[in-house]
Amino acid sequence: MSISLSQVAVPTFVQLLNSLTNLLDKAATHATAKQIDPAVLVNYRLAPDMFPLAQQIQIATNQAKGAIARLAGVEVPSYADTETTFDELKARIARTLDFVNAFTDDQIDGTEEREIVLKREDKELRLTGQNYLLHLVFPHFYFHVATTYAILRHAGVDLGKRDFLGQIPGVTL
């Protein structure tokens, strides 16, 4: 049985973007309970050379909206990357969810062999739609969602694997 790119991409992005929102809700509750300035958590990082929490979420949302846009053959929306609060980050996630959910299966399916061209400073990456989604976008997306989880967990927010996974479609945990 084969599955389509829309069946792979959209539910995955929706599940983990919603998970990010819930992680931020738990972080806000933690900050209030422990009397921590939320800005400390928004700017927290695991190591000095790693991006802070806000940028992890910005990159995760960029991966989701970029993938859906490129697969559907539309312009990738640009976000300013200026979020500094939990509410602003949650609004960014909500905007990304709205974008991801705005497409029909027909706009994404059948793009497995579409050439996706990504311009880098000194070169172009050329991938099929399927390779782009499965081997470039998903690893980046999962990395930044998992790093967001790890930052908050390291900062003392009470999180577990179920918080990372979020609501799995068709499954009650």
TORPA-4810 file (N, C-alpha, C, O; in nm, 3 decimals):
<nodes>
NODE_1_0.085_-0.118_0.000_0.000_0.000_0.000_0.089_0.124_0.000_0.183_0.134_0.079_M
NODE_2_0.059_0.214_-0.087_0.139_0.337_-0.092_0.064_0.450_-0.021_-0.059_0.450_-0.009_S
NODE_3_0.143_0.544_0.026_0.084_0.664_0.087_0.135_0.785_0.010_0.241_0.780_-0.053_I
NODE_4_0.062_0.892_0.017_0.096_1.011_-0.059_0.175_1.109_0.026_0.179_1.098_0.149_S
NODE_5_0.239_1.203_-0.040_0.315_1.304_0.033_0.226_1.386_0.126_0.269_1.424_0.235_L
NODE_6_0.103_1.413_0.086_0.015_1.489_0.175_-0.018_1.408_0.300_-0.027_1.465_0.410_S
NODE_7_-0.035_1.276_0.286_-0.063_1.191_0.401_0.057_1.180_0.494_0.040_1.152_0.613_Q
NODE_8_0.176_1.201_0.442_0.297_1.196_0.522_0.325_1.333_0.584_0.354_1.344_0.703_V
NODE_9_0.315_1.438_0.503_0.360_1.571_0.546_0.262_1.640_0.639_0.299_1.679_0.750_A
NODE_10_0.140_1.657_0.597_0.046_1.741_0.672_0.021_1.689_0.814_0.038_1.765_0.909_V
NODE_11_-0.017_1.561_0.832_-0.040_1.516_0.969_0.085_1.523_1.058_0.074_1.549_1.178_P
NODE_12_0.201_1.500_1.000_0.325_1.508_1.078_0.348_1.650_1.126_0.376_1.673_1.243_T
NODE_13_0.337_1.745_1.035_0.356_1.885_1.074_0.251_1.929_1.176_0.284_1.996_1.274_F
NODE_14_0.126_1.892_1.153_0.018_1.932_1.244_0.042_1.874_1.383_0.032_1.945_1.483_V
NODE_15_0.073_1.745_1.390_0.095_1.680_1.519_0.205_1.749_1.598_0.185_1.781_1.716_Q
NODE_16_0.319_1.774_1.536_0.432_1.827_1.612_0.426_1.978_1.630_0.481_2.029_1.727_L
NODE_17_0.361_2.050_1.541_0.341_2.192_1.566_0.246_2.212_1.684_0.267_2.299_1.767_L
NODE_18_0.141_2.129_1.690_0.053_2.135_1.807_0.129_2.097_1.933_0.107_2.155_2.040_N
NODE_19_0.218_2.000_1.922_0.302_1.961_2.035_0.386_2.080_2.081_0.400_2.103_2.201_S
NODE_20_0.444_2.155_1.987_0.523_2.273_2.024_0.438_2.373_2.102_0.486_2.431_2.200_L
NODE_21_0.316_2.394_2.061_0.227_2.485_2.133_0.207_2.437_2.276_0.212_2.516_2.370_T
NODE_22_0.183_2.307_2.292_0.164_2.253_2.426_0.291_2.263_2.510_0.284_2.288_2.631_N
NODE_23_0.407_2.243_2.448_0.533_2.260_2.521_0.547_2.403_2.571_0.591_2.425_2.684_L
NODE_24_0.510_2.498_2.488_0.518_2.639_2.530_0.419_2.670_2.641_0.450_2.748_2.731_L
NODE_25_0.301_2.609_2.637_0.205_2.627_2.746_0.263_2.575_2.877_0.251_2.640_2.981_D
NODE_26_0.324_2.458_2.872_0.385_2.403_2.993_0.502_2.489_3.040_0.524_2.504_3.160_K
NODE_27_0.577_2.544_2.947_0.689_2.632_2.983_0.638_2.758_3.051_0.697_2.805_3.148_A
NODE_28_0.528_2.813_3.002_0.470_2.934_3.063_0.421_2.903_3.204_0.442_2.982_3.296_A
NODE_29_0.357_2.789_3.222_0.311_2.749_3.355_0.430_2.731_3.448_0.425_2.774_3.564_T
NODE_30_0.534_2.669_3.401_0.656_2.648_3.479_0.718_2.782_3.519_0.757_2.801_3.634_H
NODE_31_0.727_2.873_3.423_0.787_3.004_3.452_0.709_3.077_3.560_0.768_3.138_3.650_A
NODE_32_0.578_3.071_3.553_0.494_3.136_3.654_0.513_3.070_3.790_0.533_3.138_3.891_T
NODE_33_0.508_2.938_3.794_0.519_2.865_3.920_0.656_2.886_3.986_0.665_2.894_4.109_A
NODE_34_0.759_2.895_3.906_0.895_2.907_3.961_0.945_3.051_3.963_1.060_3.079_3.997_K
NODE_35_0.855_3.143_3.926_0.889_3.286_3.922_1.013_3.313_3.838_1.106_3.383_3.879_Q
NODE_36_1.012_3.255_3.719_1.119_3.274_3.621_1.068_3.369_3.514_0.956_3.354_3.465_I
NODE_37_1.148_3.466_3.478_1.112_3.555_3.368_1.101_3.469_3.242_1.198_3.402_3.205_D
NODE_38_0.985_3.468_3.174_0.970_3.385_3.054_1.077_3.412_2.949_1.112_3.322_2.872_P
NODE_39_1.129_3.532_2.944_1.234_3.564_2.847_1.358_3.477_2.867_1.431_3.450_2.772_A
NODE_40_1.381_3.435_2.991_1.495_3.346_3.017_1.477_3.216_2.940_1.572_3.167_2.878_V
NODE_41_1.357_3.160_2.944_1.332_3.034_2.873_1.330_3.054_2.722_1.381_2.970_2.647_L
NODE_42_1.272_3.163_2.676_1.266_3.191_2.532_1.408_3.202_2.474_1.431_3.167_2.359_V
NODE_43_1.501_3.250_2.555_1.639_3.268_2.509_1.734_3.158_2.554_1.854_3.164_2.527_N
NODE_44_1.680_3.056_2.623_1.762_2.948_2.675_1.815_2.862_2.562_1.747_2.843_2.460_Y
NODE_45_1.935_2.809_2.580_1.995_2.720_2.480_2.068_2.609_2.553_2.104_2.624_2.670_R
NODE_46_2.088_2.498_2.486_2.155_2.384_2.548_2.306_2.402_2.556_2.369_2.354_2.650_L
NODE_47_2.363_2.469_2.461_2.507_2.491_2.456_2.531_2.630_2.396_2.447_2.680_2.321_A
NODE_48_2.642_2.691_2.428_2.668_2.828_2.380_2.660_2.843_2.228_2.623_2.950_2.179_P
NODE_49_2.695_2.739_2.154_2.695_2.751_2.008_2.565_2.700_1.944_2.558_2.687_1.822_D
NODE_50_2.464_2.672_2.025_2.334_2.630_1.972_2.237_2.746_1.972_2.250_2.840_2.051_M
NODE_51_2.138_2.739_1.884_2.035_2.843_1.879_1.947_2.836_2.003_1.927_2.728_2.059_F
NODE_52_1.893_2.951_2.045_1.801_2.952_2.159_1.665_2.895_2.121_1.635_2.873_2.003_P
NODE_53_1.582_2.873_2.222_1.449_2.815_2.204_1.370_2.888_2.095_1.312_2.823_2.008_L
NODE_54_1.365_3.019_2.099_1.286_3.093_1.999_1.329_3.058_1.858_1.245_3.038_1.770_A
NODE_55_1.457_3.051_1.835_1.505_3.023_1.700_1.481_2.878_1.661_1.462_2.848_1.543_Q
NODE_56_1.481_2.788_1.759_1.447_2.649_1.728_1.304_2.640_1.673_1.278_2.568_1.576_Q
NODE_57_1.213_2.714_1.735_1.074_2.714_1.689_1.062_2.785_1.555_0.986_2.741_1.469_I
NODE_58_1.134_2.893_1.537_1.131_2.963_1.408_1.176_2.871_1.295_1.115_2.868_1.189_Q
NODE_59_1.282_2.797_1.319_1.333_2.707_1.215_1.236_2.592_1.190_1.213_2.554_1.075_I
NODE_60_1.178_2.535_1.295_1.081_2.427_1.277_0.962_2.475_1.194_0.917_2.405_1.103_A
NODE_61_0.910_2.593_1.225_0.796_2.644_1.147_0.839_2.677_1.005_0.761_2.658_0.912_T
NODE_62_0.961_2.727_0.987_1.010_2.754_0.851_1.017_2.625_0.770_0.984_2.625_0.651_N
NODE_63_1.060_2.517_0.831_1.068_2.389_0.761_0.929_2.343_0.718_0.910_2.299_0.604_Q
NODE_64_0.831_2.353_0.808_0.695_2.307_0.776_0.632_2.390_0.665_0.583_2.335_0.566_A
NODE_65_0.634_2.521_0.680_0.569_2.605_0.577_0.645_2.601_0.445_0.585_2.606_0.338_K
NODE_66_0.778_2.591_0.453_0.858_2.583_0.332_0.832_2.456_0.255_0.821_2.458_0.132_G
NODE_67_0.821_2.345_0.326_0.796_2.217_0.260_0.662_2.216_0.190_0.652_2.179_0.073_A
NODE_68_0.559_2.258_0.260_0.425_2.256_0.200_0.419_2.350_0.080_0.364_2.315_-0.024_I
NODE_69_0.475_2.469_0.095_0.473_2.565_-0.016_0.548_2.512_-0.137_0.497_2.517_-0.249_A
NODE_70_0.667_2.461_-0.116_0.747_2.412_-0.229_0.681_2.292_-0.296_0.679_2.283_-0.419_R
NODE_71_0.627_2.201_-0.216_0.560_2.086_-0.276_0.437_2.129_-0.355_0.409_2.074_-0.461_L
NODE_72_0.365_2.227_-0.304_0.245_2.275_-0.373_0.277_2.371_-0.487_0.189_2.407_-0.566_A
NODE_73_0.402_2.413_-0.497_0.442_2.503_-0.605_0.400_2.647_-0.585_0.373_2.718_-0.681_G
NODE_74_0.393_2.690_-0.459_0.356_2.829_-0.430_0.471_2.898_-0.356_0.564_2.833_-0.308_V
NODE_75_0.462_3.027_-0.348_0.563_3.107_-0.279_0.565_3.073_-0.129_0.461_3.060_-0.066_E
NODE_76_0.685_3.058_-0.076_0.701_3.031_0.067_0.675_3.161_0.142_0.741_3.262_0.115_V
NODE_77_0.580_3.162_0.237_0.557_3.284_0.313_0.678_3.318_0.399_0.747_3.230_0.451_P
NODE_78_0.703_3.446_0.412_0.817_3.493_0.491_0.768_3.545_0.624_0.674_3.625_0.630_S
NODE_79_0.831_3.500_0.731_0.802_3.549_0.865_0.925_3.628_0.912_1.037_3.598_0.871_Y
NODE_80_0.904_3.725_0.996_1.011_3.817_1.035_1.112_3.760_1.135_1.219_3.817_1.151_A
NODE_81_1.082_3.651_1.201_1.172_3.593_1.302_1.203_3.692_1.415_1.318_3.708_1.455_D
NODE_82_1.099_3.757_1.465_1.118_3.857_1.571_1.049_3.820_1.702_1.040_3.903_1.792_T
NODE_83_1.001_3.698_1.713_0.927_3.657_1.832_1.017_3.655_1.955_1.129_3.603_1.952_E
NODE_84_0.966_3.712_2.062_1.043_3.718_2.187_0.964_3.670_2.308_1.015_3.673_2.420_T
NODE_85_0.840_3.626_2.288_0.756_3.580_2.400_0.691_3.448_2.362_0.685_3.410_2.245_T
NODE_86_0.642_3.377_2.464_0.569_3.254_2.439_0.449_3.280_2.349_0.423_3.205_2.255_F
NODE_87_0.374_3.387_2.377_0.255_3.416_2.298_0.290_3.445_2.152_0.219_3.402_2.062_D
NODE_88_0.398_3.517_2.130_0.439_3.544_1.991_0.482_3.416_1.921_0.451_3.396_1.803_E
NODE_89_0.552_3.329_1.991_0.591_3.201_1.931_0.470_3.114_1.903_0.463_3.048_1.799_L
NODE_90_0.373_3.113_1.994_0.250_3.036_1.971_0.172_3.093_1.853_0.112_3.017_1.777_K
NODE_91_0.172_3.224_1.837_0.104_3.285_1.722_0.172_3.244_1.592_0.105_3.221_1.491_A
NODE_92_0.304_3.236_1.594_0.378_3.193_1.476_0.341_3.048_1.441_0.319_3.015_1.325_R
NODE_93_0.336_2.963_1.542_0.298_2.824_1.521_0.157_2.816_1.465_0.131_2.741_1.371_I
NODE_94_0.065_2.894_1.521_-0.075_2.894_1.473_-0.082_2.940_1.327_-0.155_2.882_1.247_A
NODE_95_-0.005_3.042_1.294_-0.002_3.092_1.155_0.051_2.982_1.062_0.001_2.965_0.951_R
NODE_96_0.151_2.909_1.108_0.206_2.799_1.028_0.104_2.687_1.013_0.088_2.632_0.904_T
NODE_97_0.037_2.652_1.122_-0.068_2.550_1.113_-0.177_2.591_1.015_-0.222_2.508_0.935_L
NODE_98_-0.219_2.715_1.019_-0.320_2.764_0.923_-0.270_2.747_0.780_-0.346_2.705_0.693_D
NODE_99_-0.144_2.780_0.757_-0.087_2.768_0.623_-0.082_2.622_0.580_-0.127_2.589_0.470_F
NODE_100_-0.030_2.536_0.664_-0.017_2.393_0.631_-0.154_2.332_0.603_-0.168_2.251_0.511_V
NODE_101_-0.254_2.369_0.682_-0.388_2.312_0.666_-0.468_2.373_0.551_-0.576_2.324_0.520_N
NODE_102_-0.416_2.477_0.488_-0.490_2.545_0.382_-0.484_2.473_0.248_-0.556_2.508_0.155_A
NODE_103_-0.399_2.374_0.237_-0.380_2.307_0.108_-0.460_2.179_0.100_-0.481_2.109_0.200_F
NODE_104_-0.504_2.149_-0.021_-0.574_2.023_-0.044_-0.472_1.915_-0.076_-0.359_1.944_-0.114_T
NODE_105_-0.513_1.792_-0.061_-0.424_1.680_-0.096_-0.379_1.691_-0.241_-0.264_1.662_-0.273_D
NODE_106_-0.471_1.732_-0.329_-0.439_1.741_-0.472_-0.327_1.841_-0.501_-0.258_1.828_-0.602_D
NODE_107_-0.310_1.941_-0.415_-0.203_2.039_-0.438_-0.066_1.983_-0.401_0.036_2.034_-0.448_Q
NODE_108_-0.063_1.880_-0.319_0.064_1.824_-0.272_0.093_1.688_-0.336_0.206_1.660_-0.374_I
NODE_109_-0.010_1.605_-0.350_0.010_1.471_-0.405_0.051_1.479_-0.551_0.009_1.568_-0.625_D
NODE_110_0.133_1.385_-0.591_0.183_1.383_-0.728_0.308_1.467_-0.747_0.358_1.481_-0.859_G
NODE_111_0.360_1.522_-0.638_0.480_1.606_-0.648_0.606_1.530_-0.607_0.712_1.590_-0.586_T
NODE_112_0.593_1.398_-0.595_0.706_1.317_-0.551_0.828_1.336_-0.641_0.942_1.335_-0.594_E
NODE_113_0.805_1.353_-0.770_0.915_1.369_-0.866_0.939_1.513_-0.907_1.029_1.542_-0.986_E
NODE_114_0.858_1.606_-0.854_0.879_1.748_-0.886_1.018_1.789_-0.839_1.060_1.752_-0.729_R
NODE_115_1.088_1.864_-0.922_1.220_1.911_-0.881_1.206_2.029_-0.786_1.141_2.129_-0.817_E
NODE_116_1.267_2.015_-0.672_1.272_2.123_-0.572_1.414_2.178_-0.576_1.511_2.103_-0.559_I
NODE_117_1.427_2.308_-0.599_1.558_2.372_-0.608_1.572_2.467_-0.491_1.492_2.558_-0.473_V
NODE_118_1.675_2.445_-0.411_1.705_2.531_-0.298_1.836_2.602_-0.327_1.938_2.538_-0.352_L
NODE_119_1.831_2.734_-0.323_1.951_2.812_-0.351_2.025_2.839_-0.220_1.967_2.890_-0.124_K
NODE_120_2.150_2.804_-0.218_2.239_2.831_-0.105_2.338_2.938_-0.151_2.340_2.978_-0.267_R
NODE_121_2.419_2.985_-0.058_2.513_3.092_-0.092_2.595_3.059_-0.215_2.607_3.142_-0.305_E
NODE_122_2.650_2.941_-0.221_2.744_2.907_-0.327_2.699_2.794_-0.420_2.773_2.755_-0.509_D
NODE_123_2.577_2.743_-0.399_2.532_2.633_-0.484_2.381_2.618_-0.478_2.313_2.684_-0.399_K
NODE_124_2.332_2.530_-0.562_2.191_2.494_-0.560_2.179_2.347_-0.524_2.256_2.263_-0.571_E
NODE_125_2.081_2.317_-0.441_2.046_2.178_-0.413_1.926_2.144_-0.500_1.829_2.220_-0.504_L
NODE_126_1.932_2.034_-0.568_1.822_1.988_-0.652_1.779_1.851_-0.602_1.856_1.755_-0.602_R
NODE_127_1.654_1.843_-0.560_1.601_1.718_-0.506_1.462_1.694_-0.563_1.393_1.788_-0.603_L
NODE_128_1.422_1.568_-0.565_1.283_1.539_-0.597_1.198_1.580_-0.477_1.250_1.593_-0.366_T
NODE_129_1.071_1.600_-0.498_0.982_1.636_-0.387_0.987_1.535_-0.275_0.989_1.573_-0.157_G
NODE_130_0.989_1.408_-0.309_0.993_1.304_-0.207_1.123_1.308_-0.128_1.121_1.302_-0.005_Q
NODE_131_1.237_1.317_-0.196_1.365_1.324_-0.126_1.376_1.450_-0.043_1.430_1.448_0.068_N
NODE_132_1.327_1.560_-0.096_1.328_1.686_-0.022_1.254_1.671_0.111_1.306_1.708_0.216_Y
NODE_133_1.131_1.617_0.105_1.051_1.604_0.226_1.111_1.502_0.324_1.130_1.532_0.442_L
NODE_134_1.140_1.383_0.274_1.180_1.274_0.362_1.323_1.284_0.413_1.352_1.242_0.525_L
NODE_135_1.413_1.339_0.332_1.555_1.333_0.367_1.618_1.468_0.401_1.733_1.473_0.446_H
NODE_136_1.546_1.575_0.379_1.598_1.706_0.416_1.506_1.775_0.517_1.550_1.813_0.626_L
NODE_137_1.381_1.792_0.481_1.288_1.865_0.568_1.261_1.790_0.697_1.279_1.846_0.805_V
NODE_138_1.219_1.665_0.690_1.184_1.594_0.812_1.300_1.586_0.912_1.277_1.612_1.030_F
NODE_139_1.421_1.552_0.870_1.529_1.552_0.970_1.550_1.689_1.035_1.569_1.697_1.156_P
NODE_140_1.546_1.796_0.956_1.560_1.930_1.013_1.443_1.961_1.107_1.465_2.010_1.218_H
NODE_141_1.322_1.933_1.063_1.204_1.963_1.142_1.208_1.889_1.276_1.189_1.949_1.382_F
NODE_142_1.232_1.758_1.271_1.238_1.679_1.395_1.350_1.727_1.486_1.333_1.734_1.608_Y
NODE_143_1.464_1.760_1.429_1.576_1.807_1.509_1.537_1.930_1.590_1.565_1.937_1.710_F
NODE_144_1.474_2.028_1.526_1.443_2.153_1.594_1.326_2.138_1.692_1.323_2.206_1.794_H
NODE_145_1.231_2.051_1.662_1.124_2.023_1.759_1.183_1.950_1.880_1.153_1.984_1.994_V
NODE_146_1.267_1.849_1.855_1.329_1.775_1.965_1.420_1.865_2.047_1.427_1.851_2.169_A
NODE_147_1.490_1.955_1.982_1.578_2.046_2.055_1.498_2.142_2.141_1.540_2.176_2.252_T
NODE_148_1.384_2.187_2.093_1.294_2.270_2.174_1.254_2.194_2.299_1.260_2.247_2.410_T
NODE_149_1.212_2.069_2.281_1.176_1.984_2.395_1.294_1.972_2.491_1.277_1.988_2.612_Y
NODE_150_1.412_1.945_2.438_1.530_1.924_2.523_1.568_2.051_2.599_1.607_2.044_2.716_A
NODE_151_1.556_2.166_2.535_1.585_2.293_2.603_1.493_2.310_2.722_1.538_2.340_2.833_I
NODE_152_1.364_2.290_2.700_1.267_2.309_2.808_1.284_2.204_2.917_1.273_2.236_3.036_L
NODE_153_1.311_2.082_2.878_1.332_1.976_2.978_1.457_2.007_3.061_1.457_1.990_3.183_R
NODE_154_1.562_2.052_2.994_1.686_2.087_3.064_1.666_2.206_3.158_1.732_2.217_3.261_H
NODE_155_1.574_2.294_3.121_1.545_2.412_3.204_1.453_2.378_3.321_1.419_2.466_3.400_A
NODE_156_1.412_2.254_3.333_1.333_2.212_3.448_1.184_2.200_3.423_1.110_2.169_3.516_G
NODE_157_1.138_2.226_3.301_0.996_2.213_3.272_0.959_2.065_3.278_1.030_1.980_3.223_V
NODE_158_0.849_2.034_3.345_0.805_1.896_3.364_0.744_1.843_3.234_0.626_1.863_3.205_D
NODE_159_0.827_1.776_3.156_0.787_1.722_3.027_0.825_1.575_3.018_0.919_1.529_3.083_L
NODE_160_0.749_1.503_2.937_0.781_1.364_2.909_0.762_1.336_2.760_0.726_1.425_2.683_G
NODE_161_0.786_1.213_2.722_0.778_1.175_2.581_0.640_1.204_2.522_0.629_1.244_2.406_K
NODE_162_0.536_1.184_2.600_0.401_1.212_2.549_0.384_1.359_2.513_0.311_1.393_2.420_R
NODE_163_0.451_1.447_2.587_0.445_1.589_2.553_0.511_1.615_2.418_0.462_1.695_2.339_D
NODE_164_0.622_1.547_2.392_0.689_1.560_2.262_0.601_1.507_2.150_0.582_1.573_2.047_F
NODE_165_0.548_1.387_2.170_0.468_1.324_2.065_0.339_1.399_2.036_0.295_1.404_1.921_L
NODE_166_0.279_1.457_2.140_0.152_1.524_2.120_0.043_1.424_2.089_0.053_1.307_2.126_G
NODE_167_-0.060_1.470_2.023_-0.175_1.386_1.990_-0.147_1.313_1.860_-0.139_1.374_1.753_Q
NODE_168_-0.134_1.181_1.868_-0.112_1.100_1.750_-0.248_1.077_1.684_-0.341_1.031_1.750_I
NODE_169_-0.260_1.108_1.555_-0.389_1.088_1.488_-0.441_0.945_1.503_-0.369_0.850_1.473_P
NODE_170_-0.563_0.931_1.550_-0.628_0.802_1.563_-0.584_0.720_1.683_-0.621_0.603_1.694_G
NODE_171_-0.505_0.780_1.775_-0.454_0.705_1.889_-0.485_0.782_2.016_-0.468_0.904_2.022_V
NODE_172_-0.530_0.710_2.118_-0.550_0.770_2.249_-0.439_0.721_2.340_-0.424_0.601_2.361_T
NODE_173_-0.362_0.814_2.393_-0.253_0.777_2.484_-0.298_0.787_2.627_-0.221_0.759_2.718_L
</nodes>
